[in-house]
Amino acid sequence: MKKALVLCLASVLLMSASVTHAVEITYASAVAADGSGKTSLQTNNVFVETFDAPGGGPTMAANMVAISTVSGGALGYAQGHLPGVYAAPANDTTYFAYGPGAGSGASTSEVNFNYTGLLNSLGNGATLNYLGLYYGSIDMYNDLIFYNAVGAVIQTVTGASLIDMSHGEPGNQNAESSNIYVNLFFTPEEEFTSFSFRTTARAFEIDNLVVGYNVAPVPEPASIALLGLGLAGLGLARRRISK
């Protein structure tokens, strides 16, 4: 996919009140060739969700990422604008995801994306170390919550903090600074297994969701051979001591 580099707005370190480590946040992005506005610059070791299944919906298989409603309205998929319900991220003419979905009767929503299946398929101690997303007309009441493998919260990134960093206007459907591509880079201590979008009012809108992963390196043959020699030597030394 051809991309044109967009000026990075900011690079900051956000400290979570619940942890002592920091997640690095940048607003660097590229222009998506499919008309979906902004997308990630990351191309190596990533999986991309565009929500462009026929009629709108996830393109990643359900056994790779499980999308579930934690509370309130479920995730919806749409194009364009529906007053009081959703608004496409700026310059996005494709399908995007939003919550709470139309017809849910809810004014709040928390939707979880769980990547356990993806991590299991990657094997070799794979972990998630990056999340990128096109956040449309971001609001003060939109939050991202990150969980580890046992479901404990490891980070919460608030919409208010992102608006403050980008000097954006909450809910502005056209402003560059309020329709931002957010990149979150995690340290090994913070790497997540799932995350939630949470909104306490209408609505959140997202597109071009990208997760990046780390895979533990496979030992080289020479290293394996040295390890074998070391174990053999240890065994020989133990036999000599026992005589």
N, C-alpha and C positions, 0 to 999 in steps of 0.2 A: 504494500500500500504506500503510495507516494505521499510524502508529508512535507510541509513547509514549516520551518522552525519559527516559533513565536517567541517574542521576548519574555524572558523569565521575570515575573513580577517581584518575587521575593524568595528568600531562603531563610528559614527560621528554625529554632529548636523550641518545641512545645513541651513543657514539663507537666506531667500528670500528677495530680495530688496524691494518687494512690501508689505511685511507684517513684523510684529515685532515678530511673533512666529516662532518656529523652528520645522521642521519635522526631526525625528530621522531616520537615514539611517544605516543599517547594511548589511553585506555580508554573514551572516550565511546561510547555505543551507543544503540540504540532497541530496543523490543520488536517482534519481527516478528509481523505479523498472521496468518501461516500456521501458527503453532505451532512454529516452528523456533528459538525462544529469542531470542537477541540478533542484531541486524543493524546495518548501517552507517547513520549519519546522512547520509552523502553521497548526493545524488540527481542532481547535475549532472555530465555528462560521465563516466558510469560504466557498466560492464557487470557484471551480477550473475550469479553461478553458485550455484544452490541444490542441485544434485545430485539434483533431483527429477524426472528423466526417468522414464517408466514403468518400474517395477521397480528404480529407483535408477540414477543415472548422470548424466553432464554434460548440461546444457541448452544450453550454447554449442556452436556447430558446430565440428567438428574442424579446419576450415580457418581458424578464428579463433583457437583455442587448441589447441596440440598437447600432449597429456598423455602422457608417456613415463616408463618405469621406468629410472632410472639404475643402481640396484643393489638387491639384496635383493628383497623381495616387492612386487608391483604394488599399485596403488590398489584398494580395495574400497569397496562402497557398502552401507549397511545402515540399519536402524532399530532402536532399542532397545539391548539389551545382550547380549553373549555373553561369559561369564566367561573371562578370560585372553586374549581376542582384541580386543574393542572395547567401548566404552561411549558411549552417546549423550551429546553435550554437555548440560548441565543444562537441563531444560525443553524439549528439542528432541524433538518427536514425529514429525518428518519424516525423509526420507533425509538422510544425511550421508556424507562420504567419510572413509576411514581407511586406514592402512597399518601393517604389511604386511597384505595381504588374506588372508582366511581360506582355507585350503587351499594357500597358497603354499609352506608348509614353511619359510618364512624367519622370523627373529626381528628382522630389520632391514629398513629400506626407505629409499630416496631416490627421490622422484617429482618430475619436473620439469614445470612449466606454462610453455609457450613461447608468447608473444603476438605473434610476428612477423607472422602472418597478419592479426591484428586491426590492428596498426599500419599494415601495408601498405594495408588497406582504408580506414583513416582518412585516409591521405595527409597532405600539407601539413606534413611534418616532425613528425608526431605522436609523442609520447613518453608513457611511463607515469610518473605522479608520485604515485600513491597505491595502497596495498593495504590492504584491510580483511578480516578473517576472524574467525569465531567459533571460538575455540580451546577444545576440550573437555578437561577434566581434564588440563591441561597438565603435562608432566613435564620433569624436569631434562635428559633426553636427547633432547628434541625441538628441532630447529633449523630456521630459515628461512635460505636462502642465495640471494642475489640476483646475477644475472649481467647483463652488458651485451650489446650486439649481437654481439660477437666471442667471447662465452663466458667472459670474464674475471670473476672474483668481485669485486663491488663492495661488498657488505655481507654480514655474517653476524649474525643476531639469534638468540641462544641462548634456549632455554626457561628455562635457569637465570636469565638476566638478567630475563626477563619475570616469572618467579615472584618474584624479589627485589623488583622494582618494585611488584608488586601485593600483596606480603606474603601470597602464596598458599601453600597446602599442596600439594606435588607429588602429582599423581595423584588428588586428591580429586574424586570424580565429582559432588559436590553443592555444594561451597563456591562462593560468588559470586566470590571472589578467585582461584579456580583454573579457573573456566569464564568466560573473559574475551573480550570483543571487542577485538581489537587493531587499531588504526589506525596505519599507517606512512606518513608524508608525506616525500617525497624532494625534495631540491634538484635544480636542473638538472644539476649535475655528477654526480649519483648515479642519475638516472632509469634504470630497468631494462627489459630486454626479456623476461627469463624469471626464474623463481625455483623453488627446490626445497624440498619438505618432506623433512627427514631425521630418522630416528629410529634409535637404536642398540639399542633394545629395544621390546617391544610397549607402546604403540602411539602413533600420533598420530591425532586425530579433529578434523575441521574441517567447518564449514558456512558458508553465506552469504558466499562469497568474492566480494569486490568489487574491481575494478581501476578506477582513475581515470586519465584521460588529458588531455594538453595538446595542442592543435593550434596550430601557428604561425599568427599572424593574417595574413589576406589583405590586401595593401596596398590602401588606399582609392584610388578613381579620381584624386583630387586629387594624392595622393602619386606615383602612376604618371605623371601629367602633368608634375609638377615634375621627376621623374627624366628624363623624355624631353627636357624643355627643357634640363636640365643637360647631357645627352649631346650634344644638338644644338649647344649653345654650345661645348662642348669640341671638337667636330668643326670648327666654324667657326674657332675660334682656331688649331687645327692647320693649317688651310688657309692662314690668313694668314701664319703663321710660315714655311710652306714656300715662299711666293712671294718 
